[in-house]
């Protein structure tokens, strides 16, 4: 069965985040009202202290959502809004998924919209890094299913036979002097990031893995490219190589490094 990925729309995620913020605000006020009698019995100052704390949290979330909307609309946002935006996303995202489910919105649609918003926010920050501080991270399912060569430890084990795109990605990595790693899951991905310590990541994966990965490595800037699944999920997946090269150029520019990074080289 061929899996068709629809073009993501940022407004879906924005609508769900705004609705999540409204629900969170109402719930927070309800929590304060319910706890008011008990807190008053303990101390007359406790309701004010709790109320101030809850208002501060809600205001931070509001600033974050405003920051997201302004960035999407093309306005330059101060750093405080950008930081609040990611905090708001991390807090409200699970609620947005739940609300989407209530309205019969497919979870993957919400995740694709979130990825589109995340990419937009990173691009607006104009992040640039040295080539040796950029990591291309790709899933193991991009390798040809029956390939006998183990490439998760060392990409140079790829024989460039052309049956999958691992060889093409390795060539791109060598061309621009960036790191590349093939991972089997989140645990190995975190280990690779801890070892290489990149300043930015170009990630290839499905909606679920990209979404969790963005949140796991925050505040590390990540540009995500969804894989293509002509044979279904987790089997002989593919990726648009033009998108990968454009994303690399967005991080490091068009200039070629004087020294190339060899496949599997993960030293600083």
C-alpha positions as CSV (number, residue, x, y, z in Angstrom):
1,X,0.0,0.0,0.0
2,X,1.4,3.4,-1.0
3,X,1.3,6.0,1.7
4,X,0.5,9.5,0.4
5,X,1.7,12.4,2.6
6,X,-0.5,15.5,2.4
7,X,1.1,18.9,2.3
8,X,1.1,20.2,5.9
9,X,-0.7,23.4,6.8
10,X,0.6,25.5,9.7
11,X,-2.8,26.9,10.5
12,X,-4.0,23.5,11.8
13,X,-1.4,23.4,14.5
14,X,-1.9,27.1,15.3
15,X,-5.7,26.6,15.7
16,X,-5.2,23.6,18.0
17,X,-2.6,25.4,20.1
18,X,-4.9,28.4,20.5
19,X,-7.7,26.2,21.6
20,X,-5.4,24.4,24.0
21,X,-4.3,27.7,25.5
22,X,-7.9,28.7,26.1
23,X,-8.7,25.3,27.8
24,X,-5.5,25.6,29.8
25,X,-6.4,29.1,31.0
26,X,-9.9,28.1,32.0
27,X,-8.6,25.0,33.7
28,X,-6.0,27.0,35.6
29,X,-8.6,29.5,36.8
30,X,-10.8,26.6,37.9
31,X,-7.9,25.0,39.8
32,X,-7.4,28.3,41.6
33,X,-11.1,28.8,42.5
34,X,-11.4,25.2,43.8
35,X,-8.2,25.5,46.0
36,X,-9.1,29.0,47.3
37,X,-11.0,27.9,50.5
38,X,-8.4,25.4,51.6
39,X,-5.5,27.8,50.9
40,X,-7.3,30.6,52.8
41,X,-7.7,28.4,55.8
42,X,-3.9,27.8,55.9
43,X,-2.8,31.4,55.2
44,X,-4.5,34.5,53.7
45,X,-1.4,35.0,51.5
46,X,-1.4,31.6,49.8
47,X,-4.3,32.4,47.3
48,X,-2.4,35.5,46.1
49,X,0.9,33.6,45.8
50,X,-0.7,30.7,43.9
51,X,-2.7,33.1,41.7
52,X,0.4,35.1,40.9
53,X,2.3,31.9,40.0
54,X,-0.5,30.6,37.8
55,X,-0.9,34.0,36.0
56,X,2.8,34.1,35.3
57,X,2.7,30.6,33.7
58,X,-0.3,31.5,31.6
59,X,1.2,34.8,30.5
60,X,4.4,32.9,29.5
61,X,2.3,30.6,27.4
62,X,0.4,33.5,25.8
63,X,3.7,35.2,24.9
64,X,4.8,31.9,23.4
65,X,1.7,31.5,21.2
66,X,1.9,35.2,20.2
67,X,5.6,34.6,19.2
68,X,4.6,31.7,17.0
69,X,1.8,33.7,15.3
70,X,4.1,36.7,14.7
71,X,6.8,34.5,13.3
72,X,4.4,32.7,11.0
73,X,3.1,36.1,9.8
74,X,6.6,37.2,9.0
75,X,7.3,39.6,11.8
76,X,10.6,39.7,13.6
77,X,10.1,38.6,17.1
78,X,12.3,39.3,20.2
79,X,14.3,36.5,21.7
80,X,12.0,36.3,24.7
81,X,9.1,35.5,22.4
82,X,11.1,32.8,20.6
83,X,12.1,31.0,23.9
84,X,8.5,31.3,25.2
85,X,7.2,29.9,21.8
86,X,9.1,26.6,22.2
87,X,8.1,26.3,25.9
88,X,4.5,26.8,24.9
89,X,4.8,24.2,22.2
90,X,6.3,21.6,24.5
91,X,3.6,22.2,27.2
92,X,0.5,22.5,24.9
93,X,1.4,20.0,22.2
94,X,0.0,16.9,24.0
95,X,-3.2,18.8,24.6
96,X,-3.4,19.8,20.9
97,X,-3.1,16.2,19.9
98,X,-5.9,15.2,22.3
99,X,-8.1,18.1,21.0
100,X,-7.4,17.1,17.4
101,X,-8.5,13.5,18.2
102,X,-11.8,14.8,19.7
103,X,-12.5,16.6,16.4
104,X,-11.5,13.5,14.4
105,X,-8.3,15.1,13.1
106,X,-5.7,12.4,12.3
107,X,-2.7,12.6,14.6
108,X,-0.2,12.5,11.7
109,X,-1.9,15.6,10.2
110,X,-1.3,17.5,13.5
111,X,2.3,16.2,13.7
112,X,3.0,17.3,10.1
113,X,1.5,20.8,10.8
114,X,3.7,21.0,14.0
115,X,6.8,20.0,11.9
116,X,6.0,22.7,9.4
117,X,5.7,25.3,12.2
118,X,8.9,24.1,13.8
119,X,10.8,24.4,10.5
120,X,9.4,27.8,9.9
121,X,10.5,29.0,13.4
122,X,14.1,27.7,12.9
123,X,14.4,29.2,9.4
124,X,13.3,32.6,10.8
125,X,16.1,32.5,13.3
126,X,18.6,32.2,10.4
127,X,20.8,29.7,12.2
128,X,24.2,29.1,10.6
129,X,26.8,26.6,11.7
130,X,30.2,25.3,10.6
131,X,29.9,22.3,8.4
132,X,31.6,20.1,11.0
133,X,28.9,21.1,13.5
134,X,25.9,20.0,11.4
135,X,24.6,16.4,11.7
136,X,22.4,14.7,9.1
137,X,20.4,12.0,10.9
138,X,18.5,9.5,8.9
139,X,16.5,6.4,9.9
140,X,17.6,2.9,9.3
141,X,14.5,2.2,7.2
142,X,16.0,4.3,4.4
143,X,18.5,1.4,3.8
144,X,17.4,-1.2,1.3
145,X,15.5,-3.9,3.3
146,X,17.7,-6.9,2.3
147,X,21.0,-5.1,2.4
148,X,23.5,-7.2,4.4
149,X,25.8,-4.3,5.3
150,X,25.6,-2.7,8.7
151,X,25.7,1.1,8.5
152,X,24.3,2.2,11.8
153,X,27.8,2.1,13.3
154,X,29.7,3.3,10.3
155,X,28.1,4.8,7.1
156,X,31.2,4.0,5.2
157,X,30.1,0.4,5.2
158,X,27.6,1.4,2.5
159,X,28.6,0.0,-0.9
160,X,26.9,2.7,-2.9
161,X,25.0,0.1,-4.9
162,X,22.2,2.5,-5.7
163,X,19.4,0.3,-4.4
164,X,18.7,3.0,-1.7
165,X,19.6,6.6,-1.0
166,X,22.1,6.0,1.8
167,X,24.9,6.3,-0.6
168,X,23.5,9.6,-2.1
169,X,23.2,11.1,1.4
170,X,26.7,10.0,2.3
171,X,27.9,11.7,-0.9
172,X,26.1,14.9,0.1
173,X,27.6,14.8,3.6
174,X,31.1,14.4,2.2
175,X,30.5,17.1,-0.4
176,X,29.6,19.7,2.3
177,X,31.8,18.3,5.0
178,X,29.0,17.6,7.5
179,X,28.4,14.5,9.7
180,X,25.9,11.8,8.8
181,X,24.5,9.1,11.1
182,X,22.0,6.3,10.4
183,X,20.0,5.4,13.6
184,X,17.5,2.7,14.5
185,X,15.6,4.7,17.1
186,X,15.5,7.5,19.7
187,X,18.1,5.9,22.0
188,X,20.8,5.6,19.4
189,X,19.9,9.1,18.1
190,X,20.4,10.6,21.5
191,X,23.7,8.7,21.8
192,X,25.0,10.0,18.5
193,X,24.0,13.6,19.4
194,X,25.8,13.3,22.7
195,X,28.9,12.0,21.0
196,X,29.1,14.4,18.1
197,X,27.6,17.4,19.9
198,X,26.4,19.2,16.8
199,X,25.1,22.8,16.8
200,X,22.3,21.9,14.4
201,X,20.6,18.8,13.1
202,X,19.0,17.9,9.8
203,X,16.6,15.1,10.6
204,X,14.9,12.6,8.2
205,X,12.1,10.5,9.7
206,X,8.4,9.9,9.9
207,X,6.0,12.3,11.7
208,X,6.1,10.5,15.1
209,X,9.9,10.3,15.3
210,X,10.5,13.9,14.1
211,X,7.9,15.3,16.5
212,X,9.4,13.5,19.5
213,X,13.0,14.2,18.3
214,X,12.3,18.0,18.1
215,X,11.2,18.0,21.7
216,X,13.9,15.6,22.9
217,X,16.8,17.8,21.6
218,X,15.4,21.2,22.4
219,X,16.9,23.9,22.3
220,X,19.2,22.4,19.6
221,X,17.9,23.7,16.2
222,X,16.5,21.0,14.0
223,X,15.2,21.2,10.4
224,X,13.0,18.2,9.6
225,X,12.4,16.5,6.3
226,X,9.6,13.9,6.2
227,X,10.5,10.6,4.6
228,X,8.5,9.2,1.7
229,X,6.9,5.8,2.1
230,X,6.1,4.2,-1.3
231,X,6.2,0.7,0.3
232,X,4.5,1.7,3.5
233,X,6.0,2.7,6.9
234,X,9.4,1.5,8.0
235,X,10.2,-0.3,4.8
236,X,12.5,1.0,2.0
237,X,11.6,4.6,2.7
238,X,12.9,7.4,0.6
239,X,13.6,11.2,0.8
240,X,13.7,14.1,-1.5
241,X,17.5,14.7,-2.0
242,X,16.9,18.3,-3.3
243,X,15.2,19.2,0.0
244,X,18.2,17.7,1.9
245,X,20.7,19.7,-0.1
246,X,18.7,22.9,0.3
247,X,18.5,22.4,4.0
248,X,22.2,21.8,4.2
249,X,22.9,25.0,2.3
250,X,20.5,26.8,4.6
251,X,22.7,25.9,7.6
252,X,26.2,26.1,6.1
253,X,25.8,28.1,2.9
254,X,27.1,27.3,-0.5
255,X,30.8,27.3,0.3
256,X,32.6,24.0,0.4
257,X,34.8,23.2,3.4
258,X,38.6,22.8,2.9
259,X,38.5,19.5,4.8
260,X,35.9,16.8,4.3
261,X,34.4,14.7,7.1
262,X,34.9,11.0,6.4
263,X,31.9,8.7,6.7
264,X,31.6,7.5,10.3
265,X,33.9,10.2,11.7
266,X,32.2,11.4,14.8
267,X,35.0,13.1,16.6
268,X,34.8,16.8,17.5
